[in-house]
Amino acid sequence: MNTHVHADHVTGTGLIKTKVPGVKSVISKASGAKADHFVDHGDKIHFGNLFLEVRATPGHTSGCVTYVTGDADGQPSPRMAFTGDALIIRACGRTDFQGGSSEQLYQSVHSQIFTLPKDTLLYPAHDYKGFTVSTVEEEAAYNARLTKDKETFKTIMNSKFSQVDMYIWFIPNSHISADMLTLLAKLILLFWDERKKSDNLVSSWADLNLSYPKMMDVAVPANLVCGIQDPPPKI
């Protein structure tokens, strides 16, 4: 089951299908990706006596969904929500590429995730500091971005500095490439330089003068077919 169509979430699909015969992949119809089964907002996915409710939470991509455990007798209590990149603990996913929208993401989280019971357990798709689970109550109170009003949130997300904190979170638990370190250093230096000049931090990513990503023309089409769907036959 995929929450959205980005390579760091879907490219394991083909491998799983080689290891577990008969397994089927699931993704939202709105994603535009390839899969065995497609879901829409409000659908229920049943397994045994349990089920997951599909909630559309676009904004990081146009086809993001959150899977929420059922609200009925015999279902897990407290409820659980698997948020993908729509909501990350104390943060949220990027909105600056592949169909992202800061306004849409804000609306999605506040209408589809923050309206769940306060004790609902939230499991995001990324974990940078050992925080594997949060709750609706915690994120509604402490999320550094999503506790802002909508216009402030949009300003933050549309700023070229909105990703600096994400890279800082990423470093302690990752082996990152020299290219990524170079980008990180450039972002941080630019951030502090702009802080000295002005309180207005809103600008365009184009100002960074970054080179065109080498794998962009390969990675984006690969995202849209949800990784390797049909593994080649064994010889």
Secondary structure, 3 states (H helix, E strand, C coil): CCCCCCHHHHCCHHHHHHHCCCCCCEEEHHHCCCCCEEECCCCEEEECCEEEEEEECCCCCCCCEEEEECCCCCCCCCCEEEEECCCECCECCCCCCCCCCHHHHHHHHHHHHCCCCCCCEEEECCCCCCCCCEEHHHHHHHCCCCCCCHHHHHHHHCCCCCCHHHHHHHHHHCCCCHHHHHHHHHHHHHHHHHHHHCCCCCCCHHHHCCCCCCCHHHHHHHHHCCCCCCCCCCC
